[in-house]
Amino acid sequence: MNGAIFYSGTYGSTEQYANWVGEATGLPVFDIKDASANPSKYEFLILGSSILYFRLTIGKWARTNLGKLNGRSKILFSVSGAGASAKLNRWVAASLPIELLTQIEHVALRGRLDHSKLSWWLRQVLWVGSLFNPDPQASKEEREGFDYVDKASIEPIIKMIQQYQATLATT
Ligand SMILES: Cc1cc2nc3c(=O)[nH]c(=O)nc-3n(C[C@H](O)[C@H](O)[C@H](O)COP(=O)(O)O)c2cc1C
């Protein structure tokens, strides 16, 4: 069946996950920055997005392209420092139009923060943020970085896509 993965990321981990899901399922993978990629050409969509500053980076594009995404979007995978949690669900809910939220299954994946890839300015922003972060572990990770990228964590997404494809094949 005719589906595709559209992702939004900045530092490579969301792209890595999108490519792994693409390799495992055969679905084509598009960066949302690629203006020639048209979600309305596909019957179902997998959306992937990093979280920066408590919001999905795909949010603006999703609102702009709502007409093309509505009715087709099946899975959203988020990529963040925070793991699956109520606060992550709140960030996701605050980032997407309600129409999309009610049609997607959300899978939370964890990303990577490599300070050597950040500007001096961003490192200061994260350092100041860490001073106000009430979670000691998250605060340490903001200051020192982390790497939770894990190929095995895409398994639930692969299973959902396969189930979805099997259902479509019988209808
Ligand atoms: C400037 C900045 C802000 C971030 N804000 C958050 C955040 O609010 N919550 C969170 O869980 N992770 C946050 N992160 C961690 C990113 O979600 C994580 O690095 C992710 O892997 C980035 O995805 P990418 O590699 O595809 O760009 C932030 C990272 C940066 C660099």
The ligand as an SDF file (V2000), in Angstrom:
LIG
                    3D

 31 33  0  0  0  0  0  0  0  0999 V2000
   17.8780   23.7710   21.6760 C   0  0  0  0  0  0  0  0  0  0  0  0
   17.3090   22.4440   22.0980 C   0  0  0  0  0  0  0  0  0  0  0  0
   16.1150   22.3920   22.7830 C   0  0  0  0  0  0  0  0  0  0  0  0
   15.6010   21.1530   23.2030 C   0  0  0  0  0  0  0  0  0  0  0  0
   14.4160   21.1230   23.8770 N   0  0  0  0  0  0  0  0  0  0  0  0
   13.9590   19.9260   24.3450 C   0  0  0  0  0  0  0  0  0  0  0  0
   12.7560   19.8760   25.0900 C   0  0  0  0  0  0  0  0  0  0  0  0
   12.0830   20.8830   25.3280 O   0  0  0  0  0  0  0  0  0  0  0  0
   12.3510   18.6660   25.5650 N   0  0  0  0  0  0  0  0  0  0  0  0
   13.0610   17.5220   25.3250 C   0  0  0  0  0  0  0  0  0  0  0  0
   12.6440   16.4540   25.7850 O   0  0  0  0  0  0  0  0  0  0  0  0
   14.1820   17.5350   24.5810 N   0  0  0  0  0  0  0  0  0  0  0  0
   14.6460   18.7080   24.0810 C   0  0  0  0  0  0  0  0  0  0  0  0
   15.7850   18.7470   23.3390 N   0  0  0  0  0  0  0  0  0  0  0  0
   16.4460   17.4780   22.9700 C   0  0  0  0  0  0  0  0  0  0  0  0
   16.0710   17.0820   21.5340 C   0  0  0  0  0  0  0  0  0  0  0  0
   14.7170   16.7130   21.4660 O   0  0  0  0  0  0  0  0  0  0  0  0
   16.9590   15.9170   21.0780 C   0  0  0  0  0  0  0  0  0  0  0  0
   18.2840   16.4100   21.0010 O   0  0  0  0  0  0  0  0  0  0  0  0
   16.5370   15.3420   19.7410 C   0  0  0  0  0  0  0  0  0  0  0  0
   17.2840   14.1570   19.5310 O   0  0  0  0  0  0  0  0  0  0  0  0
   16.7480   16.3060   18.5860 C   0  0  0  0  0  0  0  0  0  0  0  0
   16.3130   15.7010   17.3840 O   0  0  0  0  0  0  0  0  0  0  0  0
   17.1660   15.8630   16.0200 P   0  0  0  0  0  0  0  0  0  0  0  0
   18.5230   15.2060   16.2640 O   0  0  0  0  0  0  0  0  0  0  0  0
   16.3830   15.1420   14.9820 O   0  0  0  0  0  0  0  0  0  0  0  0
   17.2620   17.3320   15.7530 O   0  0  0  0  0  0  0  0  0  0  0  0
   16.3040   19.9540   22.9080 C   0  0  0  0  0  0  0  0  0  0  0  0
   17.5140   20.0180   22.1920 C   0  0  0  0  0  0  0  0  0  0  0  0
   18.0110   21.2530   21.7870 C   0  0  0  0  0  0  0  0  0  0  0  0
   19.3090   21.2880   21.0010 C   0  0  0  0  0  0  0  0  0  0  0  0
  1  2  1  0
  2  3  1  0
  2 30  2  0
  3  4  2  0
  4  5  1  0
  4 28  1  0
  5  6  2  0
  6  7  1  0
  6 13  1  0
  7  8  2  0
  7  9  1  0
  9 10  1  0
 10 11  2  0
 10 12  1  0
 12 13  2  0
 13 14  1  0
 14 15  1  0
 14 28  1  0
 15 16  1  0
 16 17  1  0
 16 18  1  0
 18 19  1  0
 18 20  1  0
 20 21  1  0
 20 22  1  0
 22 23  1  0
 23 24  1  0
 24 25  2  0
 24 26  1  0
 24 27  1  0
 28 29  2  0
 29 30  1  0
 30 31  1  0
M  END
$$$$
